[in-house]
């Protein structure tokens, strides 16, 4: 965005459009991260600390994703 400041032909509306596009990108990333957060929270709750790693639900879930 700051690079547009050097361009004498750029208008404030150009910067606004680019900022809006960046905002949309950030919102998409946040939604993806929230989904990951939900899944991780669920996996953490399924964990039984005393189990061996070959019975770990977190690791089993990751292996299923492969």
N, CA, C and O atoms as a printed pandas DataFrame, in Angstrom:
     atom_number atom_name residue_name chain_id  residue_number  x_coord  y_coord  z_coord
0              1         N          UNK        A               1    0.822   -1.200    0.000
1              2        CA          UNK        A               1    0.000    0.000    0.000
2              3         C          UNK        A               1    0.861    1.256    0.000
3              4         O          UNK        A               1    0.551    2.240   -0.672
4              5         N          UNK        A               2    1.942    1.204    0.764
5              6        CA          UNK        A               2    2.796    2.388    0.827
6              7         C          UNK        A               2    3.490    2.656   -0.504
7              8         O          UNK        A               2    3.837    3.800   -0.798
8              9         N          UNK        A               3    3.696    1.624   -1.309
9             10        CA          UNK        A               3    4.298    1.827   -2.621
10            11         C          UNK        A               3    3.415    2.710   -3.503
11            12         O          UNK        A               3    3.920    3.423   -4.370
12            13         N          UNK        A               4    2.108    2.664   -3.287
13            14        CA          UNK        A               4    1.202    3.492   -4.076
14            15         C          UNK        A               4    1.369    4.980   -3.764
15            16         O          UNK        A               4    1.028    5.836   -4.580
16            17         N          UNK        A               5    1.890    5.270   -2.594
17            18        CA          UNK        A               5    2.080    6.679   -2.216
18            19         C          UNK        A               5    3.070    7.350   -3.162
19            20         O          UNK        A               5    2.931    8.534   -3.471
20            21         N          UNK        A               6    4.061    6.605   -3.617
21            22        CA          UNK        A               6    5.084    7.138   -4.512
22            23         C          UNK        A               6    4.506    7.388   -5.904
23            24         O          UNK        A               6    4.971    8.273   -6.623
24            25         N          UNK        A               7    3.508    6.621   -6.278
25            26        CA          UNK        A               7    2.889    6.752   -7.599
26            27         C          UNK        A               7    1.968    7.970   -7.605
27            28         O          UNK        A               7    0.941    7.982   -6.927
28            29         N          UNK        A               8    2.334    8.973   -8.359
29            30        CA          UNK        A               8    1.552   10.214   -8.356
30            31         C          UNK        A               8    0.188   10.040   -9.022
31            32         O          UNK        A               8   -0.691   10.881   -8.838
32            33         N          UNK        A               9   -0.008    8.968   -9.793
33            34        CA          UNK        A               9   -1.282    8.740  -10.471
34            35         C          UNK        A               9   -2.271    7.979   -9.594
35            36         O          UNK        A               9   -3.461    7.931   -9.901
36            37         N          UNK        A              10   -1.794    7.393   -8.520
37            38        CA          UNK        A              10   -2.668    6.628   -7.626
38            39         C          UNK        A              10   -3.583    7.568   -6.854
39            40         O          UNK        A              10   -3.200    8.674   -6.474
40            41         N          UNK        A              11   -4.777    7.104   -6.640
41            42        CA          UNK        A              11   -5.766    7.861   -5.882
42            43         C          UNK        A              11   -6.070    7.121   -4.589
43            44         O          UNK        A              11   -5.767    5.938   -4.440
44            45         N          UNK        A              12   -6.663    7.832   -3.679
45            46        CA          UNK        A              12   -7.029    7.246   -2.393
46            47         C          UNK        A              12   -7.940    6.029   -2.596
47            48         O          UNK        A              12   -7.846    5.048   -1.858
48            49         N          UNK        A              13   -8.813    6.099   -3.591
49            50        CA          UNK        A              13   -9.697    4.979   -3.889
50            51         C          UNK        A              13   -8.939    3.733   -4.291
51            52         O          UNK        A              13   -9.368    2.620   -3.987
52            53         N          UNK        A              14   -7.795    3.908   -4.982
53            54        CA          UNK        A              14   -6.952    2.773   -5.340
54            55         C          UNK        A              14   -6.425    2.078   -4.090
55            56         O          UNK        A              14   -6.398    0.851   -3.999
56            57         N          UNK        A              15   -6.016    2.886   -3.150
57            58        CA          UNK        A              15   -5.481    2.351   -1.900
58            59         C          UNK        A              15   -6.597    1.667   -1.110
59            60         O          UNK        A              15   -6.394    0.608   -0.516
60            61         N          UNK        A              16   -7.763    2.283   -1.115
61            62        CA          UNK        A              16   -8.899    1.692   -0.413
62            63         C          UNK        A              16   -9.235    0.322   -1.005
63            64         O          UNK        A              16   -9.495   -0.625   -0.263
64            65         N          UNK        A              17   -9.231    0.214   -2.320
65            66        CA          UNK        A              17   -9.532   -1.067   -2.974
66            67         C          UNK        A              17   -8.522   -2.136   -2.600
67            68         O          UNK        A              17   -8.885   -3.279   -2.322
68            69         N          UNK        A              18   -7.275   -1.765   -2.596
69            70        CA          UNK        A              18   -6.231   -2.725   -2.216
70            71         C          UNK        A              18   -6.359   -3.115   -0.741
71            72         O          UNK        A              18   -6.166   -4.276   -0.382
72            73         N          UNK        A              19   -6.682   -2.149    0.101
73            74        CA          UNK        A              19   -6.852   -2.439    1.531
74            75         C          UNK        A              19   -8.063   -3.352    1.751
75            76         O          UNK        A              19   -8.017   -4.242    2.600
76            77         N          UNK        A              20   -9.131   -3.139    1.003
77            78        CA          UNK        A              20  -10.309   -4.002    1.113
78            79         C          UNK        A              20   -9.991   -5.426    0.678
79            80         O          UNK        A              20  -10.442   -6.388    1.301
80            81         N          UNK        A              21   -9.214   -5.558   -0.390
81            82        CA          UNK        A              21   -8.814   -6.887   -0.859
82            83         C          UNK        A              21   -7.958   -7.587    0.194
83            84         O          UNK        A              21   -8.120   -8.781    0.446
84            85         N          UNK        A              22   -7.062   -6.844    0.795
85            86        CA          UNK        A              22   -6.206   -7.414    1.844
86            87         C          UNK        A              22   -7.050   -7.821    3.050
87            88         O          UNK        A              22   -6.808   -8.866    3.654
88            89         N          UNK        A              23   -8.032   -7.007    3.398
89            90        CA          UNK        A              23   -8.927   -7.317    4.505
90            91         C          UNK        A              23   -9.668   -8.628    4.246
91            92         O          UNK        A              23   -9.801   -9.455    5.149
92            93         N          UNK        A              24  -10.149   -8.819    3.019
93            94        CA          UNK        A              24  -10.830  -10.066    2.673
94            95         C          UNK        A              24   -9.894  -11.260    2.826
95            96         O          UNK        A              24  -10.299  -12.308    3.328
96            97         N          UNK        A              25   -8.648  -11.104    2.395
97            98        CA          UNK        A              25   -7.656  -12.179    2.551
98            99         C          UNK        A              25   -7.461  -12.527    4.022
99           100         O          UNK        A              25   -7.408  -13.701    4.390
100          101         N          UNK        A              26   -7.357  -11.510    4.847
101          102        CA          UNK        A              26   -7.167  -11.722    6.285
102          103         C          UNK        A              26   -8.382  -12.427    6.884
103          104         O          UNK        A              26   -8.237  -13.331    7.707
104          105         N          UNK        A              27   -9.574  -12.013    6.472
105          106        CA          UNK        A              27  -10.796  -12.637    6.996
106          107         C          UNK        A              27  -10.870  -14.114    6.617
107          108         O          UNK        A              27  -11.303  -14.936    7.425
108          109         N          UNK        A              28  -10.455  -14.462    5.400
109          110        CA          UNK        A              28  -10.432  -15.867    4.972
110          111         C          UNK        A              28   -9.440  -16.650    5.826
111          112         O          UNK        A              28   -9.736  -17.759    6.271
112          113         N          UNK        A              29   -8.276  -16.076    6.051
113          114        CA          UNK        A              29   -7.262  -16.748    6.872
114          115         C          UNK        A              29   -7.770  -16.957    8.296
115          116         O          UNK        A              29   -7.546  -18.011    8.891
116          117         N          UNK        A              30   -8.443  -15.968    8.831
117          118        CA          UNK        A              30   -8.993  -16.083   10.191
118          119         C          UNK        A              30  -10.012  -17.214   10.251
119          120         O          UNK        A              30  -10.011  -17.990   11.206
120          121         N          UNK        A              31  -10.881  -17.320    9.249
121          122        CA          UNK        A              31  -11.876  -18.397    9.225
122          123         C          UNK        A              31  -11.194  -19.761    9.193
123          124         O          UNK        A              31  -11.613  -20.690    9.884
124          125         N          UNK        A              32  -10.144  -19.872    8.388
125          126        CA          UNK        A              32   -9.404  -21.138    8.319
126          127         C          UNK        A              32   -8.754  -21.457    9.661
127          128         O          UNK        A              32   -8.795  -22.598   10.122
128          129         N          UNK        A              33   -8.161  -20.456   10.279
129          130        CA          UNK        A              33   -7.523  -20.668   11.576
130          131         C          UNK        A              33   -8.545  -21.029   12.649
131          132         O          UNK        A              33   -8.262  -21.855   13.517
132          133         N          UNK        A              34   -9.726  -20.421   12.600
133          134        CA          UNK        A              34  -10.784  -20.761   13.560
134          135         C          UNK        A              34  -11.209  -22.216   13.393
135          136         O          UNK        A              34  -11.481  -22.900   14.380
136          137         N          UNK        A              35  -11.269  -22.692   12.153
137          138        CA          UNK        A              35  -11.627  -24.093   11.903
138          139         C          UNK        A              35  -10.554  -25.015   12.469
139          140         O          UNK        A              35  -10.868  -26.029   13.093
140          141         N          UNK        A              36   -9.303  -24.666   12.255
141          142        CA          UNK        A              36   -8.199  -25.459   12.809
142          143         C          UNK        A              36   -8.266  -25.451   14.329
143          144         O          UNK        A              36   -8.061  -26.482   14.969
144          145         N          UNK        A              37   -8.547  -24.305   14.897
145          146        CA          UNK        A              37   -8.660  -24.170   16.356
146          147         C          UNK        A              37   -9.739  -25.097   16.907
147          148         O          UNK        A              37   -9.526  -25.765   17.919
148          149         N          UNK        A              38  -10.906  -25.142   16.242
149          150        CA          UNK        A              38  -11.996  -26.017   16.696
150          151         C          UNK        A              38  -11.577  -27.484   16.668
151          152         O          UNK        A              38  -11.822  -28.227   17.618
152          153         N          UNK        A              39  -10.948  -27.890   15.576
153          154        CA          UNK        A              39  -10.523  -29.282   15.448
154          155         C          UNK        A              39   -9.487  -29.619   16.512
155          156         O          UNK        A              39   -9.575  -30.665   17.155
156          157         N          UNK        A              40   -8.519  -28.753   16.700
157          158        CA          UNK        A              40   -7.486  -29.001   17.712
158          159         C          UNK        A              40   -8.079  -29.058   19.115
159          160         O          UNK        A              40   -7.678  -29.888   19.931
160          161         N          UNK        A              41   -9.025  -28.183   19.390
161          162        CA          UNK        A              41   -9.674  -28.186   20.699
162          163         C          UNK        A              41  -10.370  -29.530   20.932
163          164         O          UNK        A              41  -10.263  -30.114   22.010
164          165         N          UNK        A              42  -11.079  -30.010   19.916
165          166        CA          UNK        A              42  -11.753  -31.307   20.028
166          167         C          UNK        A              42  -10.748  -32.442   20.232
167          168         O          UNK        A              42  -10.968  -33.334   21.051
168          169         N          UNK        A              43   -9.655  -32.400   19.488
169          170        CA          UNK        A              43   -8.638  -33.441   19.624
170          171         C          UNK        A              43   -8.001  -33.422   21.012
171          172         O          UNK        A              43   -7.774  -34.473   21.610
172          173         N          UNK        A              44   -7.720  -32.253   21.507
173          174        CA          UNK        A              44   -7.119  -32.137   22.838
174          175         C          UNK        A              44   -8.051  -32.732   23.886
175          176         O          UNK        A              44   -7.593  -33.372   24.833
176          177         N          UNK        A              45   -9.345  -32.528   23.725
177          178        CA          UNK        A              45  -10.305  -33.059   24.689
178          179         C          UNK        A              45  -10.419  -34.579   24.615
179          180         O          UNK        A              45  -10.818  -35.210   25.593
180          181         N          UNK        A              46  -10.076  -35.176   23.477
181          182        CA          UNK        A              46  -10.157  -36.633   23.351
182          183         C          UNK        A              46   -8.925  -37.333   23.895
183          184         O          UNK        A              46   -8.913  -38.554   24.049
184          185         N          UNK        A              47   -7.911  -36.576   24.180
185          186        CA          UNK        A              47   -6.635  -37.151   24.609
186          187         C          UNK        A              47   -6.734  -37.711   26.032
187          188         O          UNK        A              47   -7.299  -37.092   26.933
188          189         N          UNK        A              48   -6.166  -38.894   26.190
189          190        CA          UNK        A              48   -6.032  -39.503   27.508
190          191         C          UNK        A              48   -4.542  -39.567   27.798
191          192         O          UNK        A              48   -3.821  -40.356   27.186
192          193         N          UNK        A              49   -4.096  -38.775   28.690
193          194        CA          UNK        A              49   -2.673  -38.581   28.935
194          195         C          UNK        A              49   -1.909  -39.864   29.239
195          196         O          UNK        A              49   -0.712  -39.957   28.969
196          197         N          UNK        A              50   -2.588  -40.834   29.789
197          198        CA          UNK        A              50   -1.903  -42.049   30.196
198          199         C          UNK        A              50   -1.696  -43.032   29.036
199          200         O          UNK        A              50   -0.902  -43.966   29.152
200          201         N          UNK        A              51   -2.394  -42.830   27.938
201          202        CA          UNK        A              51   -2.280  -43.745   26.810
202          203         C          UNK        A              51   -0.908  -43.633   26.151
203          204         O          UNK        A              51   -0.254  -42.591   26.189
204          205         N          UNK        A              52   -0.502  -44.743   25.548
205          206        CA          UNK        A              52    0.744  -44.716   24.792
206          207         C          UNK        A              52    0.490  -44.007   23.466
207          208         O          UNK        A              52   -0.656  -43.851   23.045
208          209         N          UNK        A              53    1.554  -43.585   22.822
209          210        CA          UNK        A              53    1.406  -42.805   21.589
210          211         C          UNK        A              53    0.760  -43.599   20.456
211          212         O          UNK        A              53    0.169  -43.009   19.551
212          213         N          UNK        A              54    0.865  -44.941   20.493
213          214        CA          UNK        A              54    0.229  -45.710   19.424
214          215         C          UNK        A              54   -1.294  -45.717   19.552
215          216         O          UNK        A              54   -1.982  -46.158   18.631
216          217         N          UNK        A              55   -1.829  -45.240   20.668
217          218        CA          UNK        A              55   -3.275  -45.114   20.864
218          219         C          UNK        A              55   -3.711  -43.647   21.018
219          220         O          UNK        A              55   -4.831  -43.362   21.440
220          221         N          UNK        A              56   -2.828  -42.753   20.676
221          222        CA          UNK        A              56   -3.110  -41.316   20.832
222          223         C          UNK        A              56   -4.108  -40.862   19.760
223          224         O          UNK        A              56   -3.825  -40.984   18.568
224          225         N          UNK        A              57   -5.271  -40.341   20.166
225          226        CA          UNK        A              57   -6.270  -39.902   19.179
226          227         C          UNK        A              57   -5.791  -38.726   18.324
227          228         O          UNK        A              57   -6.229  -38.567   17.184
228          229         N          UNK        A              58   -4.916  -37.924   18.858
229          230        CA          UNK        A              58   -4.392  -36.790   18.083
230          231         C          UNK        A              58   -3.540  -37.310   16.936
231          232         O          UNK        A              58   -3.710  -36.897   15.788
232          233         N          UNK        A              59   -2.620  -38.219   17.252
233          234        CA          UNK        A              59   -1.758  -38.783   16.211
234          235         C          UNK        A              59   -2.565  -39.616   15.221
235          236         O          UNK        A              59   -2.289  -39.593   14.022
236          237         N          UNK        A              60   -3.549  -40.343   15.710
237          238        CA          UNK        A              60   -4.384  -41.145   14.816
238          239         C          UNK        A              60   -5.131  -40.249   13.828
239          240         O          UNK        A              60   -5.255  -40.585   12.650
240          241         N          UNK        A              61   -5.615  -39.136   14.299
241          242        CA          UNK        A              61   -6.318  -38.200   13.432
242          243         C          UNK        A              61   -5.387  -37.644   12.360
243          244         O          UNK        A              61   -5.774  -37.516   11.199
244          245         N          UNK        A              62   -4.175  -37.321   12.749
245          246        CA          UNK        A              62   -3.198  -36.793   11.772
246          247         C          UNK        A              62   -2.847  -37.843   10.739
247          248         O          UNK        A              62   -2.690  -37.523    9.561
248          249         N          UNK        A              63   -2.722  -39.090   11.160
249          250        CA          UNK        A              63   -2.421  -40.168   10.220
250          251         C          UNK        A              63   -3.563  -40.389    9.240
251          252         O          UNK        A              63   -3.323  -40.703    8.074
252          253         N          UNK        A              64   -4.787  -40.233    9.690
253          254        CA          UNK        A              64   -5.949  -40.400    8.808
254          255         C          UNK        A              64   -5.992  -39.328    7.739
255          256         O          UNK        A              64   -6.509  -39.558    6.645
256          257         N          UNK        A              65   -5.457  -38.164    8.042
257          258        CA          UNK        A              65   -5.471  -37.048    7.096
258          259         C          UNK        A              65   -4.491  -37.264    5.959
259          260         O          UNK        A              65   -4.623  -36.637    4.908
260          261         N          UNK        A              66   -3.521  -38.127    6.144
261          262        CA          UNK        A              66   -2.506  -38.354    5.099
262          263         C          UNK        A              66   -3.127  -38.943    3.929
263          264         O          UNK        A              66   -2.447  -39.211    2.939
